[in-house]
Amino acid sequence: MRILIVTDAWKPQVNGVVTTLERLAESLARMGVETEFLTPEGFRTVPLPGYGEIRIALATPAQVARRIDAAGADRVHIATEGPLGLMARRACLAAGRPFTTSYHTRFPEFLRARLPVPEAWTYRWLRRFHNAGNAMLVATPSLAEELSGRGFANIRLWSRGVDMSQFHPEHRVDLGLARPVFLCVGRVAVEKNLPAFLDLDLPGTKVVVGDGPALPQLKARYPQVVFMGQRRGAELAAVFASADVFVFPSRTDTFGNVIIEALASGTPVAAFPVTGPRDILGGGGGVLGDDLRQAALDALAVPREAARERARAYDWGECASRFLIHVKRAALDHAAKRSAT
């Protein structure tokens, strides 16, 4: 089987969408499934305002349609709602081709944080985008319930995975910082709600790993915080394992891959009781609370072995298997509907 995945988010971006799609393709390959990507690579691009590292493809509908035809894929999955996703959706609908989508990002909340655009308007547009497909994949039960209540249809659960060997307690080192070390990893941007973590009165040291448009402002505002910039590979794994608590202040992420990376590293997590953290930490490994400071302090008492054990529920092989089931079923549903009309 050959699957084409269309995504506006791609390397060199470092985020949960890119990580998920890369690991998905690797896992599918081990199952004998070939994956091809239609990304901004090969097109002229322009930087997304406010996010210079994110490049938006300047493609035409005809170019995208030709790329889809040339791929000769058995299934098409549209991972993002950007320009490429929009044009791929249009091409699939015009050709009567079945396709699935996935809901990775809370664009209504992100947009509202920057511009006075009512969330209802953006949700209406997203609902129209996703409901045209044969299935919409979401990462957690709470997100599925929320979006169902907003009128989204054909929702399927598709969780995530974590590399238990890459993120491992054995990578723990002495960071040379006063303990306890409270860590946050992710894009340094307004939607990540970082001040909710940085303003906390906590003992020891607060550490932020990541890059983004808000970094200069936050470094100036919080000189006592250690901003490490972007870290990858072994360096990132070492920081995860070397923290005492991972603090996840976002209220808008749909999942939070960094949460399960922290858990796999044996680092307990403190977070607000919202979509993503509530689904992951409901089984243990951390502390949820509207008082994030108290949650962070309470997480110090969570056994590191319990955090590691919770991460075992997230396997990339299972993630790929579930994805494959959904895209196959969507094609069958599409064929059944066409034969009935």
N, C-alpha and C positions, 0 to 999 in steps of 0.2 A: 504494500500500500504506500501511496505517496500523498503527503499532506502539505498544502501550501498555507503558511501562516503570514498574514499581512499585519505589519506593525509599524507605527510611526516612531515608537520608542526603540532605539537600537544603539549599539556601541558607537562611540565611546561613552555613552551615558552609563552611569552607575546607579541603578535603581532596582526595585523589586520586580518590575515588569520584565526588564532585560534579563535579570538573573533567572526568573521563572522560565522564560522562553528558551534560554540556552540550556538549562538543566532538563527541561522537557524534551528538547530535541535529542540530547544525549541518551536519555532513558528510552525514548521511542526507537532510537537506532539499535539499542540492545534487544529490542523486541522485533527487529526486522522491518521497522517502518521508516521510510525515508522522509525527511522533512526539508522543505525548501522555504526560504524566507523572502518576502517582498518587503523591503525596508527602504529608507531614504538613500541607501547606497545605490549609486548609478544614476541618480537624479541631481539636478541643481538644487541647492538647499539655501535657506536663509535661517539665521538664528531666531529662536523664539524670544520675543521681547521679555527682558528680565531674566532669561535663562540662556545665556550665550552658548552653553555647552549642548543645548538641545537644538538640533537642526530640523527644520520643516521642509519636506520635499516639495519642489515646484514641479509637480507632474501634471499631466493632462489626463482626463478620463480615458482617452483613447490609448495612451501609453500604458496605463494600469490594466486596461482590458486586454491589451496584447500580452502583457507580462503574465497575466493569469492564464490565458490560453496557451502560451508557450510552456508554462510549467507542467501542463499535462497532469495535474494533480487529481486524485480521486476525491479529495475533500478539501474544502477551503475554510479556514478559520480566521476571523478578523479580530485581532487582539486589542485594537485601539480605535478611538473615535476621531482621530485626526484626519488630515487631508487624504492620506493613502487609504485609511479605513473607509472614509466616505465614498471615495471613488471605487474601491473594491466592492462595497455594498451595492453601489449603482450598477456596476458591471454584472454582478451575480444576479441581481433582480432582472436586468434586461435579458440575460441569457437563460433565465429560468434555472439557474444553478443553485443547489442547496448550499447554505453556509451557516456556520455558527459564529457567535461572538463571545467575548468575555468582558466582564465589568471589573476593571482593576482600580479605577481612580474616581474619587468623588469630585468631579469637575464642578458641580454646582457650588459646593462649599469653597473650593479653591478660587473660583471666579469671583464669588461674593467677597472673599477676603481682599481682593484687589480692586474690584469695580462694583458700583451699586447696581448689580444685576440680580433681580429676584431669583432665588433658587428654583421656584416653581417653573419659571420660563425654561431654565436649563434642563430640569428634569423632564419637562414635556418634550424637548428636543431629543434627549437621550432615550426616552421611552419609544419615540418614533424610530430612532436608529436601531435599537436592539430588537424591538418587536417584529421587525421585518425579517429577522433571521429565523432559523428553525430551532435554535436553542441558545440561551444566554447562560454562560458559566460564571458562577460566583464562588468565592472562597469559603464562606462561612454560613451556617444556618441563620444567624441573626441578620446578616446582610440579605439573604434570600427572603426572609420574612419581611424586612423593611421595604425592599424593592417590590415585592408582591403587593404590599399595601399601597404602593405608589402607581400600580397599574402595569408593571412590567410582567411579561408573560414568558412561558416556556423556560423557566428558571431551573438550572441544574447545578448541583453542588460539585465543586472541583477544588479540592484543598491543595496544599503545597507540600514541599519536601525540604529536607535539610541534609547536608553532607555530614554525617556523624563522625567521619574521620578527619575532615578538614577543620570542623569546629569541635574541639575536644578539650577536656580539662587538663590534659597533659601539656598543653601549650602555655600554661600559666607561668608567668615570669614576674620579677620584681620591677614594677614600673618606676620605682624611685619616688613615689608620691605618698603623701600622708594618707593613711587608711582611716576609715573605709573609703574605697573608690566607687563613686556613683557614676556610671557611664551612660551616655546616649550616643547612638550611631544613626546617621541618616542625613538626608538633604538639609542643609542649613537654610531654611526658607520659612516664610510666614506661616504656611499651612501646617508646619510640623509643631507649632505651639511650643517652641523651645523655652520661652520665658517662664512657662509654667514649671519647668524643671530648674532653670537657672536662678529663679527667684527664691527657691526653697532654702530654708535655713537648715543645712545638713552638716554633720561633722565630716572631717576628712577632706576629700578632694572631689570636685565635679569635673568630669572629662567629657568633651564632645569630639566625636570623630565624624568627619564629613566636610563637604564643601557646598557652596551655594550662594545666592545673591545677598543673603542677610549676614554672611560671615563677618565682613568688616565692621558692620554696625554692632553686632553682638560682642565681638572681641573688644571693642572700645567701651561698651556698656558694662561688660563683666570681666574686668582685668584679673579677677581672682580665679577664673575658670581656665582650665587647660584645654585649649583648642588644638587638636593634633592634626587638623586637615584631613585629607583623604588617605585612607589606608586600604590596602588590598592584600589578598592572599595570606601568606603566613603572618605578616605584620598585623593584619586585621584580626586573624584568629587569636593571636597572642593577646591583643588588647581585650577582646571579648572574654577570654579565659582568665585574665588577670584582674578584672573588676570584681567588686564584692556584690554589687547590685546593678542591674541594667534598668534604667528608668525610661519609660516610653510615654512621653507626654502628649502625643498626638490624639486628637479626638475625631479625626476624619479619615484615617487610613482604613482601607477595606480589609486588610489582613495584618501586615507587619512581619515581613520575612525576617527582619532583624530580631524579632522576639524569639523565634525558634532557633536562630543562630546563637543567641545568648544562652538559651536553655541547653542546647547541645554542648555548649562550652562549660556547662555546670554553673552558670551564673543566674541566680534567681532574678525575677522580673517584677517591677512595680509599675502599675499602669492604672489609668482611669477605667471604670467598668463600662466600656463602650464596645461597639462592633470591632472584632479582631481580637483585642486582648481578652474580652469576655469569653469568646469562643475557645481561645487557646488555653488560657489560664484557669478556666473552669475545672480543668482536670488536675490542677496542681502546678507546682513549679514557681509560684509567685504569689503576689498579693495585689488585689484590686481594691480601689477605694477612691471616693471623690476627694478625700484629703490625700493628695499625692505625697506630701511629706511623711505622713504617718505610714502610708503604704511602703514607702522606700525604707523607712526605719524598720518596719515589721519584716520586710523581705530579708533583712540581714539574718534573721533567725531561720529562714527556709534552708533545709539541707541542700548542699550542692548536688548530692546524688539524686534528690527528688527532682531537681530542675533537669538534670540530664535524662532521667527516666521519662519525664513528660515529653521531651523532644522525640523520643522513639516512635511516637504516634504519627510522625510526619516523615513519610518515605517517598523518595522521588519515583521509585518503581510503581508504587500505588498511585501516585499522582498521574503518571503517564498512562497507566491502565484505565483509570477513571476517565481521563481525557479521551482516550480512544473509544471507550464505550459510548460516550456522549456524541462524538462526531459520527460514529456509525449509526447510532439510533436516529440522529437528526436527519441523515440521508434517507433512512427507511421511512420516517414520518413524512418527509417531503414527497417521496415517491407515492406513498399511500394517498396523500391529499390530491396529487395530480391525477391519479387513476380514478379517484372518486368524483372528479369534476369533468 
